Amino acid sequence: MMTSRGKNMMTTMSRTRALFGLALFLIAAVGSAACVSVYEESKQHCDEKCQKRARAGEVVIVTIVLVVALISGLACLGSLGTPTKFQQPARGRGTAS
C-alpha cells in the first residue's frame, strides 16, 4: 500500500518527466525550424527588416529555452526530499570516553 507521501512523490516525478518531455519537444522543434531557416536563407537575400525579424526570432527562441530550463530546474528542486528531523549522532568516533 502506497502512502500519501509516495503518491505525492509519484505525482512530482510524473510532472518532472512531462516537463522534460516538453523541453525535448521544444528543442527538437527549434532545431528543425533552424534547419528550415538556413535552407531558406540560402535561397534569398535578407534585408534590414528581415535581419530585425531574425534577431527577434532568436530572442524568442532563447527566451523559450531559458524558461523551459528554469521550470525544469524548479520542478527538480521541488521534488528533492529533505528530512524534517535529523538523527542524533551515534556515540563513537571523535568522542572522549
ABEGO torsion letter per residue (X at the ends): XBBAAAAAAAAAAAAAAAAAAAAAAAAAAAAAAAAAAAAAAAABBBBAAAAAAAAAAAAAAAAAAAAAAAAAAAAAAAABBBBABBBBBBBEBGBBX
